[in-house]
Amino acid sequence: MKYRSTRGKASGQSFESVVLEGLAADGGLYIPEHLPSLPADWQTAWAQLSFPQLATELISLFVGDDMTHAEVERLVAKSYSTFDTAQVTPLVDLDKATNTHILELFHGPTFAFKDVALQFLGNLFEFFLERRNAQKAADEPTHKITVVGATSGDTGSAAIYGLRGKKNVSVFILHPKGRVSPIQEAQMTTVLDANVHNLSITGTFDDCQDIVKQLFGRPEFKKDHSLGAINSINWARILAQITYYFYAYFTLVQQGVKNPKPVFVVPSGNFGDILAGYYAQSLGLPVGKLVIATNENDILDRFLRSGRYEKNSESGVLATPSPAMDILVSSNFERFLWYLARNYEASEDAASAGTQESPGQAGGEIIRKWMDQLKTEGSFAVSEKALQAARQIFWSGRCSDADTYETIARHYRNDKDTSSYLLDPHTAVGVYVAETLRADIGKLGGSDVHTICLSTAHPAKFSEAVLKAVNDKGHHLDFQSILPQPFVGLLEKPRRCVECENSADAVAKVIIDQAALASS
């Protein structure tokens, strides 16, 4: 199994190298050169597997010779032992009458879906570093990694909990000042381990993400500090998330649903969560449709409607009740765009230019052109053929702030009502879009079609939005009543965080200074 960059200048990379490198040197994102094949009997052989067992089988398909099956199994078991349920990502009913379910992805240590990937990624970093250090020559320096990431809230805490205390790993997390929830900020900044560093940036999540990409684009700095990525630009993040699509499918099978072909509705910001669904479908998982659910920061919804990928430059990033989706540009969308470019744009471009490039190479050239256009002009457009291909895979919908609050309120009745469900605002975006598309979803399979809405966070992580939505409708839900035990007293704990100006140079200086302190 080898990997290539979406921008075409790096290929033949091993799984270990793409995990540790994160972002390709040409600025692209790593993808498999070829997708592996599932076992011919996967639907029967995997039907009764636990989540860790299923994850082991799927991840093993992508690691090549870099890990044995037993090594993957050990790391997976360690990663998911931190979850509060053996199911890891349980599927629960939201509305039995319409076969609508919630896939709860918030049972990890930080109560967000990103724990599924980042508990595993943290253990991967440690595994590869330990092996490299065990094999190094006596006069060779110790192999270390400096993990740098941007967060709109959940990635940061999940990364910190996955990497805290890891030997030879330092982690620097950038978050936009005042644009994460109080619980999210507390989860990050109350972790006082010496290898954890929080940076509060005056700006937006996109500013934080741009800084990270700029640092990775400095070859000497990247080499000197052995930069590694924990954002979903790291392929291992996407890989780990593929499992819960298969697990949801098998849960339906175990519930007696014959030949399910579920519709997955995914609250989408940076596109990583739903991209894992795209890879699951590409591997052979029966999927009725993948539905992108956006908040008012709707670049993905606008793309599927028009074929133009365009920054909302006039209003910038809008602050919404679902802040983890408050983005201007969806970084992971580049991976899907590469497939569109290779399959539907490359042959025409190569023919018109009179070149003999392979579709993959030509696809990389097109991605570079599109990303340059996005940077300089603020937008680019795909061909009608490519747009129609995207629409065969994805539907999309947009949810306003008002509809987010209304959806939370409508599904919460009271704690004693078994039909009541307390949605976090991101999950509410997905549920609202699923409900608006119910008639179209029904056409895919009538009353037998099952809709699975991915729940990305525990409602207590966004208690301000949840309490506003519920109590404005006359309920009397209080903050303490929705807190999981690990959140109790969290807001009062000591914190450590550095306020930093919005520039790559300022962040680089913090990293350099901390590295000097650590080595002194």
N, C-alpha and C positions, 0 to 999 in steps of 0.2 A: 504494500500500500504506500503510494507516494502522493505528494501534494504539490500544487502549483499555486501561483499568485493570480488573482483576478486581473492583474494588470500586465501579466505576460512575461515579466523579466526574471521570474524565479520559478523553477520547476524541479522535480525529482527530489523534493525534500521529504525527510522522514517524519513520522509522527512525533518523535521526541523533539526534533528541531523546531517544528511548527508550534508545539506547545510552549517551548521555552522562548522562542523568538516572538510569538504573538502576531505582530504586524510585519508583513514582508518589507524588504529593503526598498522596493519600488513603490511603497505606499499602499499596495493592494492587500487583500485579505486571502488567506489560504483556504483552498477547497481541495477535495480529493481529485486526483487526475482521472480516476474512474471510480464509479460507485461499485461496491462489492455486491455479490449476489446473496440473497437469503437462502438458507437450506430449503430444499424442495418441500420438506415436510414441516416447515416452520409453524403453520397454523395448528397442527396437532402436537408437535414436539414441544412447543413453547406455551401451550394453552394453560397449563397449570403452574407455570413458574411464578415464583415470588418476584417482587420488583427488583431486588438485588440480583437474582438469578437472570432475569430478563436483561437487565442492564449489562451484566457480564457478557452475555451472548452477543448483544448488539455492539458494544464497544470493542469487543475482540475482533470484529470484522474490520475495524478501521486502524488498528495499531501496527499492522504488519509484523515485522520481526522484532519490534522494539520492546514488546512485553509478551510474556507467556500468558496463557489462559489463566493459570493459577495466580499469577501476579495481578492480573486485572481483577480476578475474583476477590483477592485479599483487599485491594484498594477500594473496591466497590463496597464490600462488607463494612469496612472501616468508615467509609463516607456516610453511609445511610444508617449506621448505628446511632447517629446523633438525632434522628428524627423521632417524633413522639408517637408514631404509629408504625406498625410493621408493614402496613400497606404503602407507606411513604407518600403516595399521591392518591388518596381514596376518591372514588367516584360516588357522589351523593345525588339524590333526587332534588330538583328544584320545583318542577311541575310535572307530575306523573301524567296528567291529561294530555300534555303535548310532547311527552318523552324528552323533556329538557333536563339536563343534568349539570352539575357543577363538578369539575375536576379540581379538587382542593390541592393546590401546590404549595401551601403555606405551613407545612408541618415540620419544617426544619428549625434549626436553632435561632434564626432571625425572623421566622414567620413570614418569609417571602419566597416566591418561586425560584429565585436565584440561588437559594441554598442547594437545590437539586444539582446544579452544575458546579457551584463554587466549593462545596465541601469536597467534591471529587477533584476539582482542579488544584486545590491546595495540597491534597495528598499526592497528586501527580508531580507537582513541582518538587515536593520533598523527596519523592521516590527517585526521580531522575537526578537530582543533585546528590543524593546519598550515593547513588551508583557511580556517578562521575567522580566523586571524591574518593570512593573506595578503589577506583581503577587508576587514579592519577599517579604520576611519578612523584618521588619524595621531594624534589625541588620545584614542583609545579604548584602554583598558588591554589588556594582553596576555591572551588567553584561556588559562586554565590549568584543570587538574582535580586534585582531591585524591581519590584512590581509597582507599576504606576497605572492608576486607573481613574476614570471620571465617573461620577455617579449623580443620578437625579434622586438618590435616596437608598434604594434597596440593594443595588450592586455593591455600594460601599460597605454597608454593614455585613452583607453576606461574604464579601471578600475578606474583610477584617476577621470575621469569626472563622473563616476557613484557613487563614494564614497566621493568625496570632500565635506567637511562640514557636513558629517553625524555624528550625535551624538553618542558617545561611540564607534566610529570606527577609528582606525588608519591604514594607508595603507603604506606599504613599497614595492616599485617596483624596481627590479633589472634588469638592461639592460646591454648588452655587449658594452663596450666602443668602439666607432667608428664603430659599426656594425648596427646602426639604421639610418634611413634617417634624414636629418636636420629638416624636418618638424615634424617627429615623436618625435625626441628628444626635440624640442621646445614645442610641445604639452604637454609633460610630465613635463618638468622642469620649465615651466613658470607658473604652477599652484602653488601658494604660500600659499594655505590654511594650517593652522597649523597641520592638521591631515594627510598631504600628505608628503611622504619622498621618494626621488629618490636616488638610489644608482647606480653608474656607476662602473661596474665590468670589470677588465682586463681579457678578455677571450671571450668565445662564449656563445650563448644562452643556449646550453646544459650545460655549466658550471653553468650558473645562475639557470637553472632548477634543477641541481643536488644539489646546495646549498639549494634551497627551500625544496627539498625532505629530505635532511639531517636534516634540522631544524624540519620538521614535524616528523622525526624519533627519536627525543629527547623527551621522554615522559614528563619529568619534565619541560623543556623549553616550550613545547607545552601547557602544563597545566597552567604554571605560566603566560603566555602571551596570553592565549586563542587564539591560532593561527587559522586563517581561510584562505581558499584558493580561489583565483579568477581565476587561470588558469583553463583550460578546464578539469583538474582533478576534478573540482567541478561539480557534476552531474547537478546542475541547469543550468550551461552553455549549456550543451548538450540539455537539455529539452527545453530551450527557443528557440533553433535553429531549432527544429523539425517543428515549425509553418511555416517557409517560404517555406518548401517543399510542404506542403499542399496548401499554398496560391498560389504558382506558378501553381500547378495543377488546382486549381479552376479558376485562371485567364485564362488559356487555355480553360476551359469549357465555361466561360463567353464570350470568343472570338469566340465561335461556334465550337470548336474542339470536336468531338464526341469520348467519351471513350478514352481520352488521356492516354498514357503510356510513359511519357517522359523519355529521357536519361538525367541524371544530370551529368555534368562535373565539378569537384570541384578541384581548386588549393589546394594542400594538403601538409601540413608540419607536424603538430602535430596530424592530423587525426580527430580532434574534429568536424570540419565542415561537413565532409562527414559521420562521425559516426551518426550525427543527421539524415542524409538521410537514413542510414541503419535502424535506429529505426523507421523512418516514414514508410519505406517499410515493416518492421516487423509488424507494427500496421495494415497494410492493404492498404497503399497508392499504387496505380498502378505505378510501376516504370519499365521502360524497362531495364535500367542498371545504375549502379553507377560507374562513371569513375574517378579514382584517377589520377590527373595530377601533376607530380612532376617537379621541376627544376633539376639541376645537383646533388643536394643532394637527391638521388633517392632510399632510403632504401625501400620504399613501392613498387615502381615499380619493383625493384629487387626481393622482396619477392614474388610478384605475378608471376614472370617469373620462379623462381627456387624453391619456398617453403622454402627458407632459409632466416631468418631474421638476417641480418649481418651488423654490423657497418662498415662504410667505414674508417677503422682505419688508413690506409696508408696516405690518403690525409686529413683526418679530415673533419671538416665542411668547405665547399667551399663557398666563398663570391660570390653572384650572384646579378643580378639586382632585384631579388625578395627576399629581405632579410628576410621577415616574414616566409619564408619557408626554411630558411637555418638552418637545424637541422640535428643531427646525428641519434637520436632515436625519434620516434613518440610516445609520452607518451600515448595518447589515444588509440593507437592500442591494448593495453592490454585488453581493454573492448571487442573488437571484438574477440581477441584471446581466451578469456574465453568461448565465445559461440562455437568456433571451438573445444576447448579442451573438453567442456562438451558433445557436440553432436557427435564428431568424434574420440576423443582420450580416453575419460574417461573410457568407458566400457571395452576397450581392456586392459588399464593399471590396472583397478580394477580386471579384470579376471586373469591377469598374476600374480598379487600380492595376489590373493585369499582373497580380502577384500570385505566387504559388504557396502562400501561407496556409498552414492547417487551420481549420475552423477555430481551434482553441487559441492559437496565436493571434488570429485575426480578431477573435472575441476580446482578447486582452488589449489590443490596440484600440478597439471601439470603446472599451471601458475607460481607458486613459483619456480618450477624446471627450467622452461624456463627463467624466469627473472634472476635467479642465474647464469645460463649458459651465458646469455647475458653479465652480469657484469664481470664474471671471464674469459670467453672464447671469448667474442665478438660476439657470434652468437648462434642460435639454429635453428632446422629444424622441420617442422610439417610433418605429414604423407601425403602420396599422396591423401588419401581420404579427408583429411582436406583441402589440397590445391585445389582440384577440387571443393569442396564446396565453397571456397572463390571465385574462378573464376566464379561460377554461379551467384554471386552477383556483383562482381567488375571486371571491366577492368582497365587497367592503361596505362600510357604513360609518356614519359620523354621529356622535352624541354630544349635545350641548351641555353646558354646566347645569342648566335647569332640568334637563332630562336625566342627568346623572343623579341629582338629589331626589327627583321624583321616583326614579327606579329603586333607589335604596329604601325610600319610605314605603313604597307600595309592597315590597317583598318582606318588610318587617311588620309583624302584627303585634306579637308580644312573646316573651320567653316561654309561655306555656302552650302556645299554638304550634303544633307540630309542623304545620305548613309554612311557618315563619322562617325566613332565612335572612341573616344580616350580612349584606354585601359590603365589601370595601368599594371605594369609588371607581377603581380601575375595573374590577369585576362587573360593577354596575354598567359601565360603558359597554362591555361585551354582552351582557344580558339585554340591555336596551336594543342594541343592534340586532341580536338574535330575534327579539320580538318583532322588530320592524320588518324583518325578512321572513317571518314565519310562513307566509303564503308561498313565497318562492322556495323555501326549504321543503315545504310539503310536496311540491311538484317533483322533487328528486326521488321521493319514495313513499308518498302518501302518509298514512298514519303510522307506518312502520319506521319512518326515518327517525333517528335519534340525534338530538342536538347536544353537543358537549361544550359548555362555556368554561374556559380556563379561568380559575380564580387565582389571581397572582399574589395576593397578600391578605393577611389577617386584618379584619376591620379595625382592630385597635391601633394599627400602625397609622391610620388616618382618622383618628377619633374625632378631630374637629369637624371634618366633612360629614362623617357618619352621624354624629350627635346633632348637627344642624339639620340634616335631612330628616331624621326620625323625630326629633323633638319639635320641629316646626310644624309637624302634623298632629301634635297633641299628645305624643307619647312622653314618658318620663324616664328615659334611659340615661344613666349616669356613667361617667368615665370609668370609675372603678369596676363597674359591673361587667365591662367587656374586656378588661385587661387579662391576658394570660399571666400566670404566676411570674415568669421571668421579667415581665414589664413592671411589676409592682416596685415602686421606689426608684425606678430607673432615672426619672427626671431629676432626682435630687443627688445623684452620685457625682463625685468629682470628675472633671473633664480635662482633656488636653487637646487643644486645637490651635493651629497657627493661621492667622489671617494673612492672606497673600494677595498681592495685586494681580490683575488679570493679564499676565504675560508669561510666556514660556521661559524667558530669562529669569524672572523672579522665582518660578517654581524650580528651575534647574539649580539656582543658588541654594535653595532650601535642601535639595537632595545632596548637593556637593558638601554643604556644611554638615549635614547629618552623617554622611559617609566618613567625613574627617573625624567627627566625634566618636563614631563607632570604632574607628581604627586606632584612636589615640590611647 
